Amino acid sequence: MVVLLTLAHPSSANSIRIFSLSADEWARPRSGVVIPELTSIRSAVSYWGKGVDALIVIQYPGEDSGELWAAELRDWLISLGVPADYIQMASGTQEADEIKLIVGNRDELEQ
């Protein structure tokens, strides 16, 4: 039973999950009602909330527009209750039209 609980808990090894947010989804008018309804954001924040010392890494396209997109997304995550200290930004996704929300234990993500 202990093994099953350990495997199911997000803080266990291999707890990293990746959620993708497409540019098409982000192109919708954004509001306090729309943002929490985006599946990738809702799922990432929910998974983050279940973790122990969990972190959200926003991996974005390296160009200026990707950086602006990621900064706005970071602000939205903060407004949804994720403290700024639990969000990191990383440029360099392979896809120019998506952002990846990588959620997992801080120790795993910072390796």
C-alpha positions in Angstrom: 0.0 0.0 0.0 2.8 2.4 0.8 4.4 1.7 -2.6 1.1 2.6 -4.4 0.8 5.9 -2.5 4.4 6.8 -3.2 4.0 6.1 -6.9 0.8 8.1 -7.1 2.3 11.2 -5.3 3.7 13.9 -7.6 6.7 14.4 -5.4 8.0 10.9 -6.1 10.6 10.1 -8.8 9.6 10.8 -12.4 6.9 13.3 -11.3 7.5 15.6 -14.2 4.5 16.3 -16.4 4.4 18.5 -19.5 1.4 20.4 -20.6 1.3 22.2 -24.0 -0.4 25.5 -24.7 -0.7 26.3 -28.4 -0.6 29.8 -30.0 -4.1 29.2 -31.3 -5.5 28.6 -27.8 -3.6 31.7 -26.5 -5.0 33.8 -29.3 -8.5 33.7 -27.8 -9.4 36.9 -25.9 -8.0 36.4 -22.4 -9.9 37.1 -19.2 -10.2 35.8 -15.7 -12.9 33.5 -16.9 -11.1 32.2 -20.0 -7.6 31.5 -18.7 -8.6 29.0 -16.0 -10.7 27.1 -18.5 -7.7 26.4 -20.9 -7.1 22.7 -20.3 -3.3 22.9 -20.2 -3.3 25.8 -17.7 -6.0 24.2 -15.5 -4.2 20.8 -15.6 -0.7 22.3 -14.9 -1.9 24.4 -11.9 -3.9 21.5 -10.5 -0.9 19.2 -10.8 1.4 21.8 -9.3 -1.0 22.2 -6.3 -0.7 18.5 -5.5 3.1 18.5 -5.4 5.5 19.0 -2.6 7.9 21.8 -3.4 6.6 21.6 -7.0 7.7 24.1 -9.7 6.3 25.2 -13.0 8.7 25.9 -15.8 7.4 27.9 -18.7 9.4 26.8 -21.7 8.8 29.2 -24.6 10.0 30.0 -28.1 13.2 32.0 -28.0 12.1 35.0 -30.0 10.8 38.3 -28.6 7.1 37.3 -29.1 7.7 34.1 -27.2 9.2 36.0 -24.3 6.2 38.3 -24.2 3.8 35.4 -24.4 5.6 33.6 -21.5 5.7 36.8 -19.4 2.0 37.3 -19.8 1.4 33.6 -19.0 3.5 33.9 -15.9 1.4 36.9 -14.7 -1.8 34.8 -15.3 -0.3 31.9 -13.3 0.5 34.3 -10.4 -3.1 35.6 -10.5 -4.3 32.0 -10.3 -2.4 31.6 -7.0 0.9 30.2 -8.1 3.6 32.2 -6.1 6.3 33.8 -8.4 9.0 31.8 -6.5 7.4 28.6 -8.0 7.6 29.7 -11.6 10.7 29.6 -13.8 11.1 30.7 -17.4 13.2 28.9 -20.0 13.6 29.9 -23.6 14.1 27.5 -26.4 11.1 25.3 -27.3 11.5 23.6 -30.7 8.0 24.7 -31.7 7.5 28.4 -32.5 3.7 28.1 -31.9 3.5 26.5 -28.4 4.6 26.9 -24.8 5.3 24.0 -22.6 4.3 24.1 -18.9 6.7 21.6 -17.2 5.5 20.8 -13.7 7.4 18.7 -11.2 9.4 18.5 -8.0 11.9 21.3 -7.8 14.8 18.9 -7.2 14.0 16.9 -10.4 13.6 20.0 -12.6 16.7 21.7 -11.4 19.0 18.7 -12.2 
